Amino acid sequence: MSSTTKDTPPPLPEPLRVAVADSHTHLDMQDGTVEDALAKAASVGVTTVVQVGCDVNGSRWAAETAAAYEAVHATVALHPNEAPRIVLGDPDGWSRQGAREPGGDAALDAALAEIDALAALPHVRGVGETGLDHFRTGPDGMAAQQRSFRAHIEIAKRHGKALVIHDREAHDDVLRILREEGAPERVVFHCFSGDAEMAKICAEAGYYMSFAGNVTFKNAQPLRDALAVAPPELVLVETDAPFLTPAPYRGRPNAPYLIPVTLRAMAEVKGMTEEALATAVAANTARAFGY
């Protein structure tokens, strides 16, 4: 029996020679302190992280953490799966808040007003993760998601912030709503999950594509094909930690310090040196999030 279990954090990878940013992480869902996570990441060349909000409390936490740490930038939003929970209630207590009563459109409006206020803060660099998630949502939930997504697009444009998109099994609808509303100047598809065809559509629109550890998974050839055609000036790297830990550590806890594993796999797919890709990714992330 091996001494590593699925709870054992993976080892520190070889440090990157060019520092990069983790464009999408959830420090509030990871074990250990923010200080430790940032120190571990910096020790392998991951010197900046974008902390992403998924609900009102998490967005407040992201904004406070970004204010407290120079290496952290924040985004704020209601996750696509959060919007239906606010409107329709959450009897199973799937979210971190536990079971919730239905609040209707008024409750969604109140939550969006909180996100709007947070989006005005200078250390909040983006509005997200917002978008659509058809994986876990019935028709009732979809109406709430779309209303929330459209509102987030408007908030991002009004404050001049990046829009960070969660798109799960909803490519066509996400692209359609961006066209209908008019996209903000900077759009990031977090955990890009489209194929090469979608990557070309995003590239034409100038949308950033952020790749996570799942690009290393055996069954992810369509994702590698998408990365292969994505222009180097529109590519970002992320962990989405604690989720989507890259191979060979799949199923164990993810954290920003594992970015080098994913970046090296990406460099191979792109036929670029690690340094060349890291240099591009670092510049792209700063440009996408305006820091």
N, C-alpha and C positions, 0 to 999 in steps of 0.2 A: 504493500500500500504506500502510495507516495505521500510525502509529508505536506504537500500543498493541497489545500481544499479550495472550494470555490470562494471562500471568504478571504483567502490569502492574497494580499495585494501583490501584483506582479513586480518583478525587480526593476530597478532604475535602468533605463536604456542608456546606451552610449550618448553623451551630450552632442547636441547639434553644434556645428561650428558657426552658424549664423542664427541669431536669436529670432524667434517667431512668437506669434500670439495664438492662443487657443480662442477661436472666434465664438465659441458657444459652450459654456459649462454651467453646471448647477452645483456650486460649492455648498449650498444649503442642504443638499441631499447626500453629501459625501461625509464619510467619517472623518474625525479629526478636526483641527482648527484651521481657520483661513490662513493663519501665519504659516503653519506647517505645509499646507497645500501649495502656497505661493513659493516657499523656500525650496521645496522639493522640485517644483516645476522650473524655477530659476536655475537650479543646479544642473539641469540638462538643456538649458537654452530656451525655455519657454518663459519669457519675461513679462508677458502681458496676458490677461484673461478677460474675456467678456462674460460677465455674470448675467444670466438670463432669468427674467421674471416670468412666472406662469399664472399667477393669481395676484390679488391685491396685496396680500401679506408678503408674498415672495418678491413682488416688485418693490415694495417699501424696503425690504431687507437688501435687495440688490442695490438700490439707490444709496442706502446708508453705508453699505460695504464699499461701494465705489468712492464715496466721499472720504472714507477712512484710509483707503489704500491706493497709493499712486499706481500700482500695477493692475488695478481692477477698473474696468469700465462696465457700466450697467445698461441693460435694456429692460423695459417694463411693458407688461401686457397681460391680457387674459388669454391663456392657452385656448386653442379651439375647443378642447373638451371641457374647459371651465365654463364657457358661455352657456351651454345647455344646462349645466348643473345649477347655475345661478337662476336661470329662467324657469326650468322645469323641476328643480329640486334634485337631490341625490340620495334616494332612499337607502342605497347600498353602502353609502359612505366610502365610495371609491377614492375620492380626493382626500388631501391631507386634512381638510376641515371636518371630516367625518360626515355623518348623515345630515342632509340639509332639506329644509322645506322649500317648495317652489316660491320664487320671488317675483316672477313675471318680468315684463319689459322694464318696469320701474327699477327693479333691483339691478338689471343689466346696465341701465343708464347711470345709476349711482356708482357702480363699479367702474364704468368707463370714465366717469368724471374724475375719479381718483387717479386712474392711469394718465389721463390728460394732464392733471396737475403735476404728477411725477415726471412726465415727459418734458416738462418745461425746465427741469433742473439741468445745470451745465454738465454734470458728470454722468448724466443719463445720455447715452450716445445713440440709442436706438429704441424703436417701438417693436416689441416682439417677445416671445414668439406668438405670432398670430397666424391665421390662415384657415385651412380646412382639414378635417380628419374624417374621412368617410369610413375608416376602419371600424370605429367604435360608435357610430352615430346613426340613429334612425332618422326618418324624414322630419320629425318634430325638431330634433336637435339641429338638423341642418339649417333650418331657418334662423335659429339663434346664432349659429356659427357664422352664417353669412352676414347677418346684421352686425355682429361683433367685428368681423374682418373688415367690412366696409368702414366702420367707425375708426378702427385702428389705422387704416390707410389715410383717412382724413387727418387724424391726430399727427401722424408722422409727417405729412406734408406741411401742416400748419406750423409745426415746431422745427421743420428742416432737419429731421432725424432720419437715420436709416430705418428701413422696414425689414424685420426679420421674420421669414415665413416658415411655418410648419405646414408641410404638404404631405399628407399621408393618403395615398390612393385617391388623390383628388386633383391630379395635374391639370386637366382641362378646365375645371371650374375655377381653380386658383388663377390660371392665366387669363381666363375670361373676365373675372372680377377685377384683376389688375388693369385690363384693357378698359373695362367699363368705367372704373373710377378714375383712371389716370394714375399711373404708378408714381410714387415719390422718386426723387432724383437717385437715391441709392436703395437698392433692393438686394437682400441676401436670402437665397434659398438655403436654409439651414438643413443639414443632413440631406443633401441633395439625393433624390431617389429616382430621378428620371433616367431615361435611356439616352443614347447618342442623339436621337431626333430632338428630344426635349432640350438637351444641352445646346443644340444649335439654335433653337428658338430663344432660349435664355441669353445666349451670347449676342444674338442680333438685337435683343432689347437692352443689352448692357447690364443684365442682372448678374450679381456675384453668385457663384456656386460653391458652397462650403461642404467639403467631404469629411466624413467621420470614419470611425474604425470599421464600419461595415464594408468599406471598399476593399478590405483585406479578406473578407469571408469567401470561402470556396465558391459558393453559389452566386457570387456577385459580379459575374462577367459583364452583364449589361451596364452596371455601374462603372466598371473599369473602362468600358467602351465610351461611356459618357465623359469620363475624366480625360480620356485620350483626345477627344475633340474639343474640350473646353479650353478657351484661350488662356494662356498662363497668367494674363493680367486680370482675369476674373475668378481665379481659383483661391479659395481659403481652406484652412484646415481647422478641425474642431474635434473635441472629444464627445460632447453631449454627456459628459460624465455626470453620474456614475454609470450611465448606460453605454452600450455599443463598444465594449472593450475590443481593441483590435486583436486579430490572430497573432501569435498563438495563445493569447490569454483570454479568449472569448469565454464569457460566463463568470469571469472574476471582476472585482470592482475596478471601474475606470476612474482616472483622475488626470488632471492637466499634464502631469509629468510623462504621460504615455504618448503625447503628441509626436515625439520623434519616430516611434514605431510606424504610425500611420503616414507621416510625411515621407519616410524612406520608401514605403510601399508605393506611394503616389509618384515619387520621382522616377521609380522604375517604370510605372505605367506610362508616364509622360516622356520617357527617354531623356530625362534631364538629370544633371548632377543634383545631389542633395543640396549643395550650396546655392545653385541657381534657383531651384524651386523655393527654398527657404527665403531667399532674398526677395523673390516675387511675392510670395505669400505675406511676408512681413509688411511690404509696401501696400499690398492690396487691402490688408485688414485695417491698416491705419487710414487708408483712403475711404474704405467702406464706412467706417465708424467715425470718421472725422476727428481723429486724435493725433 
